[in-house]
Amino acid sequence: MHGAVTFALAYTLDQTLISSGRFHLILFSEAALIIFSLLIPTIIFRFILPRQKSDEEQEAAIDQVKVEMVNYALSELKKTVSAKEDP
């Protein structure tokens, strides 16, 4: 979508104000900008973003969080029960 807007803006330039050679240079520059804006993030994000975990790794992580949640709930419940028994 951004590429379409970029080209639309380039084509709004009146050719009577600039020469044909400069107009083609502007169009070439716009095309290069669009191509680079698509390629560079694709290449750079591969190195910046963390590796996506496999389904098995994600399920293991979720199971671990569930176990930790249950253990936390049990410990809080034990604290509540022991606090009621102390008086």
C-alpha positions in Angstrom: 0.0 0.0 0.0 2.8 2.4 0.9 4.4 1.7 -2.5 1.2 2.6 -4.3 1.0 5.9 -2.4 4.7 6.6 -3.1 4.2 6.1 -6.8 1.0 8.1 -6.8 2.8 11.0 -5.2 5.6 10.7 -7.8 3.1 10.8 -10.7 1.4 13.9 -9.3 4.5 15.8 -10.2 3.7 17.9 -13.3 6.0 16.9 -16.1 6.0 20.5 -17.3 7.8 21.6 -14.2 10.6 19.0 -14.5 12.4 17.5 -17.4 11.6 14.0 -18.7 15.0 12.7 -17.6 14.5 14.0 -14.0 11.0 12.5 -13.9 12.3 9.1 -14.9 15.1 9.5 -12.2 12.4 10.3 -9.6 10.4 7.2 -10.7 13.5 5.0 -10.5 14.3 6.4 -7.1 10.8 5.7 -5.9 11.0 2.1 -7.2 14.3 1.6 -5.5 12.9 3.0 -2.3 10.0 0.6 -2.4 12.2 -2.4 -3.2 14.6 -1.6 -0.4 11.8 -1.0 2.1 10.6 -4.5 1.4 13.9 -6.3 1.3 16.0 -4.7 4.1 13.5 -5.4 7.0 13.1 -8.9 5.8 16.9 -9.5 6.0 17.6 -7.5 9.1 14.6 -8.8 11.2 15.9 -12.3 10.6 18.9 -11.4 12.8 17.3 -9.0 15.2 14.1 -10.9 16.2 14.4 -14.0 18.4 14.0 -17.4 16.8 10.5 -18.7 16.8 10.1 -21.7 19.0 8.7 -25.0 17.8 5.2 -26.2 18.8 6.7 -28.7 21.2 8.9 -26.1 22.9 5.9 -23.7 23.2 3.7 -26.5 24.7 6.4 -27.4 27.2 6.7 -23.7 28.2 3.0 -23.4 28.6 2.9 -26.6 30.7 5.7 -25.2 32.9 3.7 -22.0 33.5 0.6 -24.0 34.4 2.6 -26.0 36.9 4.0 -22.8 38.4 0.6 -21.3 38.6 -0.9 -24.3 40.4 2.1 -24.4 42.8 1.7 -20.7 43.6 -2.1 -21.1 44.1 -1.5 -24.0 46.5 1.1 -22.1 48.5 -1.2 -19.1 48.8 -4.0 -21.4 49.8 -1.8 -22.9 52.5 -0.9 -19.5 53.8 -4.6 -18.5 54.0 -5.5 -21.7 55.8 -2.7 -21.4 58.2 -3.5 -17.8 58.9 -7.1 -18.8 59.8 -5.9 -21.6 62.1 -3.5 -19.3 64.1 -6.0 -17.4 66.3 
